[in-house]
Amino acid sequence: MKIIPFGKLADILEHKSVMVHHILDTDGLREVLELQFPQMLHVKYLIAVNRKIVMENTSITEDSVIALLPPFSGG
């Protein structure tokens, strides 16, 4: 699986290797990320799986592309 962090999340992950083997869903992904990078507990973010923002727990596979999206702002 490929994880692409954006904005503040890219700064937190700092292009470090994220150990995400054998994760089956987005809830598991959040749990692992927040254990490896405790700063993420204080940042609201959305997860997109294969270019679709998901709001509920969603299955992921080794072929999934995951985007971590910080809050959007604009006007």
Backbone as numpy.savetxt, mean C-alpha at the origin, in Angstrom:
# Nx Ny Nz CAx CAy CAz Cx Cy Cz
4.43 -9.38 -6.47 3.58 -8.22 -6.47 4.47 -7.00 -6.47
4.01 -5.98 -7.15 4.76 -4.73 -7.23 4.01 -3.68 -6.43
4.73 -2.97 -5.55 4.13 -1.92 -4.74 4.71 -0.59 -5.18
3.82 0.36 -5.51 4.24 1.68 -5.94 3.66 2.71 -4.96
4.51 3.30 -4.10 4.02 4.31 -3.18 4.10 5.70 -3.81
3.15 6.56 -3.48 3.13 7.92 -4.00 3.20 8.92 -2.85
3.65 10.13 -3.15 3.66 11.23 -2.19 4.43 10.90 -0.92
3.83 11.26 0.20 4.44 11.06 1.51 4.77 9.59 1.77
3.98 8.70 1.20 4.22 7.26 1.39 5.52 6.83 0.73
5.89 7.46 -0.37 7.18 7.15 -1.01 8.32 7.57 -0.09
8.14 8.70 0.61 9.17 9.13 1.56 9.30 8.14 2.72
8.19 7.64 3.20 8.21 6.69 4.32 8.88 5.38 3.91
8.51 4.86 2.77 9.08 3.59 2.32 10.51 3.77 1.79
10.85 4.96 1.32 12.20 5.29 0.83 12.78 4.23 -0.08
11.97 3.67 -0.92 12.41 2.65 -1.88 13.08 1.46 -1.20
12.72 1.21 0.06 13.25 0.05 0.75 12.48 -1.18 0.32
13.09 -2.31 0.43 12.43 -3.55 0.09 11.35 -3.85 1.12
10.16 -4.12 0.65 9.04 -4.44 1.53 8.82 -5.95 1.46
8.87 -6.60 2.61 8.68 -8.05 2.67 7.19 -8.36 2.67
6.66 -8.72 1.51 5.23 -8.95 1.38 4.90 -10.31 0.77
5.75 -11.27 1.00 5.50 -12.61 0.45 4.31 -13.27 1.14
3.55 -13.99 0.40 2.43 -14.78 0.91 1.30 -13.93 1.49
1.16 -12.70 1.03 0.04 -11.88 1.46 -1.10 -12.13 0.48
-2.28 -12.39 1.02 -3.41 -12.79 0.18 -4.41 -11.69 -0.09
-4.40 -10.62 0.74 -5.42 -9.58 0.57 -4.90 -8.24 1.08
-5.69 -7.19 0.83 -5.26 -5.83 1.18 -5.22 -5.60 2.69
-6.05 -6.28 3.45 -5.96 -6.15 4.91 -4.61 -6.68 5.41
-4.18 -7.81 4.87 -2.89 -8.37 5.23 -1.74 -7.47 4.80
-1.89 -6.85 3.64 -0.88 -5.92 3.15 -0.74 -4.73 4.10
-1.88 -4.14 4.49 -1.84 -3.01 5.43 -1.14 -3.41 6.72
-1.47 -4.58 7.23 -0.90 -5.05 8.48 0.63 -5.17 8.39
1.11 -5.78 7.31 2.55 -5.95 7.12 3.24 -4.61 6.94
2.66 -3.74 6.12 3.27 -2.43 5.90 3.36 -1.64 7.20
2.29 -1.67 8.00 2.27 -0.89 9.23 3.19 -1.49 10.30
3.47 -2.79 10.23 4.46 -3.39 11.12 5.88 -3.01 10.70
6.14 -3.04 9.40 7.48 -2.72 8.90 7.77 -1.23 8.93
6.73 -0.40 8.77 6.87 1.05 8.72 5.83 1.69 9.64
6.11 1.74 10.94 5.12 2.24 11.91 4.61 3.65 11.62
5.37 4.45 10.90 4.90 5.80 10.54 3.61 5.76 9.73
3.39 4.66 9.03 2.20 4.55 8.19 0.92 4.50 9.02
1.04 4.18 10.31 -0.14 4.17 11.18 -0.74 5.57 11.31
0.07 6.60 11.07 -0.37 7.97 11.26 -0.72 8.67 9.95
-0.74 7.92 8.86 -1.03 8.49 7.54 -2.24 7.79 6.96
-3.22 8.56 6.53 -4.35 7.95 5.84 -3.93 7.71 4.39
-4.30 6.56 3.89 -3.96 6.26 2.50 -4.95 5.27 1.92
-5.02 5.29 0.61 -5.87 4.36 -0.13 -4.97 3.35 -0.82
-5.54 2.20 -1.10 -4.83 1.17 -1.85 -5.56 0.95 -3.17
-4.79 0.94 -4.24 -5.34 0.60 -5.56 -4.72 -0.73 -5.98
-5.54 -1.64 -6.43 -5.09 -2.94 -6.91 -5.34 -2.98 -8.41
-4.27 -3.12 -9.16 -4.37 -3.15 -10.62 -5.17 -1.97 -11.16
-4.82 -0.77 -10.68 -5.37 0.51 -11.12 -6.80 0.80 -10.66
-7.32 0.03 -9.72 -8.65 0.29 -9.18 -8.55 0.51 -7.68
-9.01 1.67 -7.22 -9.02 1.95 -5.80 -10.02 1.02 -5.13
-9.57 0.37 -4.06 -10.45 -0.57 -3.36 -10.76 -0.01 -1.97
-12.00 -0.15 -1.55 -12.42 0.36 -0.26 -12.62 -0.76 0.76
-12.78 -1.98 0.28 -12.95 -3.12 1.18 -11.81 -4.10 0.96
-11.69 -5.06 1.85 -10.63 -6.05 1.73 -10.75 -6.74 0.36
-9.62 -6.79 -0.36 -9.60 -7.31 -1.72 -8.46 -8.31 -1.88
-8.72 -9.39 -2.58 -7.68 -10.39 -2.84 -6.59 -9.81 -3.72
-5.34 -10.22 -3.45 -4.22 -9.83 -4.29 -3.39 -11.07 -4.59
-2.68 -11.01 -5.71 -1.84 -12.14 -6.14 -0.42 -11.65 -6.35
0.47 -12.57 -6.65 1.86 -12.21 -6.94 1.97 -11.32 -8.18
0.97 -11.36 -9.07 0.99 -10.56 -10.29 0.35 -9.19 -10.10
-0.21 -8.92 -8.93 -0.90 -7.65 -8.69 0.08 -6.48 -8.66
-0.42 -5.34 -9.13 0.31 -4.08 -8.99 -0.48 -3.26 -7.98
0.21 -2.89 -6.89 -0.43 -2.18 -5.78 0.08 -0.76 -5.75
-0.82 0.20 -5.73 -0.45 1.60 -5.57 -0.91 2.05 -4.19
-0.04 2.74 -3.47 -0.37 3.31 -2.17 -0.54 4.81 -2.39
-1.75 5.29 -2.16 -2.11 6.66 -2.52 -2.41 7.50 -1.28
-1.67 8.60 -1.10 -1.95 9.49 0.02 -3.21 10.29 -0.26
-3.70 11.05 0.75 -4.89 11.87 0.51 -4.63 12.85 -0.65
-5.66 13.06 -1.44 -5.57 13.99 -2.56 -6.03 15.36 -2.12
-5.43 16.39 -2.71 -5.91 17.74 -2.47 -5.92 18.46 -3.79
-6.66 19.51 -3.84 -6.72 20.26 -5.09 -7.95 21.16 -5.08
-8.13 21.81 -6.18 -9.26 22.71 -6.21 -9.68 23.04 -7.59
